C-alpha cells in the first residue's frame, strides 16, 4: 500500500505541473485564420537556391562555355588542329598507257618485240598513314608513311615493285601567325568568356538573394500589419463594449455607441484586407522559393521566423567602396571584357602583316620486288631527299584586315569606357545605399517616439472617455492616429532591413553574409558553415 501511495503521489504531482504548463503554452500559441508554414529567412534562401528555375538555367551557361573553351584549345575550325590528328588512306589506281618496244630494246631487255603501240596495264595500290599537329607558336608538322605497290603487264618487260617512303615536314609562320598571342587569342577569349559566365551566375545569385529577402520582409510586414489590425479591432470592440455599458446606465447617447460600432466594422474590413495582403505576399515569396508542383498546391500562409536582433553593417563610405570594388561581379565582368578586347586587338594587328612561311622536309625511300627487299633498301638510308621552301603572300589592299583592326580598336575603347562607367555606377549605388540606410535608421527612431507619444495620448483619452470627459469622436480619432503611428513604425523598421539588403548588394557581399559558396552550388553541392542559421 505504501508503494501504491508513493506512486499515486508522484503521478498526481506530475500532472499538477504538466497540465498547467501545457495550458499556458496553449494560451501563448498564436491562432491564425488558415494553416501556416513557418519559414526563416535562411530556409527561404536555401529553397530558392534549390528550386529557382532561372538560377538553374543560368547555371548551365558555364558548362556550355566549357565546351567552347575545349573547342578553342583543340583549335576547332583551323585547317590544322592543336591536338595530334591521325590520318589514313587507301588508294587504288588503274591505268592503260600506250606502250612501244623496239627490236633493239626487246633484245636488250629480253622482252618480246612489238612494232606498234599496245596498251600497257598498270595497277597501283597505295597505303598512307600520317600524323600532323599545329602548335600555338605558329609551328606545324606532318609525319607520314606511304607504301605503294605497282603491278604492270608482263608483256612490257617491267617488273612489279614495292616502294615505301617516310617523310617529315615542318613549317613555321615568320610574320603573320607568329607567336602565342595570334594563335592563342581564341583560347584566351574563350577563357575570359567562361569566367564572365561564372560572374553572370554570381550576379544572378545576388539578384535572387535580394529578391528573396525583399519578399520575405514583405511577408513580415504583411503579417505584422495583420497583427496590428487585429489588435486595433480588439481595442475597437473594447470601446464599443464600454460605450454600450455607458448607454445602458444612461451616461451617453446612442449616437456615441453607433460611432464605435461603425469604427469596429471598419476595423473588421481592414483586418480582412490585411489578411488578403498577407496571402498575396506569401504567394509571391512561395513562387520564388518553391518548385512548380508544390507551388500549385500551396494554400498556406507563410509565417516568417525573424530574429529580434538587428545587425547593421559599418557605414564608412571608403570601406564600403573598397569592398564593392573588390567583390562586385559587374566590375570583374567589365575588366574581363577589356582583356578580351585587348587580345582581339593584338590579333587583329598581327593579321595586318604579310604571310611569310618557312617550310622544310626530309624523306627516305626504298624499292624492291618484295616487301622485305623494299624495307631493307630503305634501312640503308641511301635513298633520301630534302625540301625547303619560303612562301610569301600579301593582299594588295588589305580592306578586310584594316576594317577588322579598326573594329577591334573601337571595341577596346568601348571596353575601357565600360570599366569606368561600371565604377561610377558602383560609387553611386554605394552612396545611395548608405544614405538610405542612415535615413531609415533615423526615421525608425522618430517613428518609435511618435508611436510612444500616440500610445500615451490614446491611454489618456480612453481614461477620460471612461469618466465622461471625452467623446467617442475624439477617442476614435486618436485611436486612428495611434494605429497609423504603429504602421509607420513597422514600415520604418522593415525599411531598415531592406536598406541593409540593398547595401549588401551594392557591396557585393550578399553571398558572404549568408555563407554561400557559389562554386559548390554550380557542382550541385551546397556547402555552408556548421553554425546555426539566424
Secondary structure, DSSP 4 states (H G I P E B T S, - for coil): -HHHHHHHHHHHHHHHHHHHHHHHHHHHS---SS-EEEEEHHHHHHHHHHH-HHHHHHHHHHHHHHHHHHHHHHTTTSSS-SS-EEEEEEEEEEEEEEEEE-HHHHHHHTPPPEEEEEEEEEEEEEEEEEEEEE-TTSEEEEEEEEEEEEEE-GGG----EEEEEEEEEEEEESSTT-SHHHHHHHHHHHHHHHHHHHHHHHHHHHHHHHHHHHHHHHHHHHHHHHHHHHHHHHHHHHHHHHHHHHHHTTSS-HHHHHHHHHHHHHHHHHHHHHHHHHHHHHHHHHHHHS-HHHHHT--SEEEEE--SPPP-----HHHHHHHHHHH-HHHHHHHHHHHHHHHHHHHHHHTTS-EEEEEEEEEEE--BSSHHHHHHHHHTT-SEEEEEEEEEE--SS-HHHHHHHHHHHHHHHHHHHHHHHHHHHHHHHHHHHHHHHHHHHHHHHHHHHHHHHHHHHHHHHHHHHHTTSS-HHHHHHHHHHHHHHHHHHHHHHHHHHHHHHHHHHHHT-HHHHTT--HHHHHTT-----SSPP-
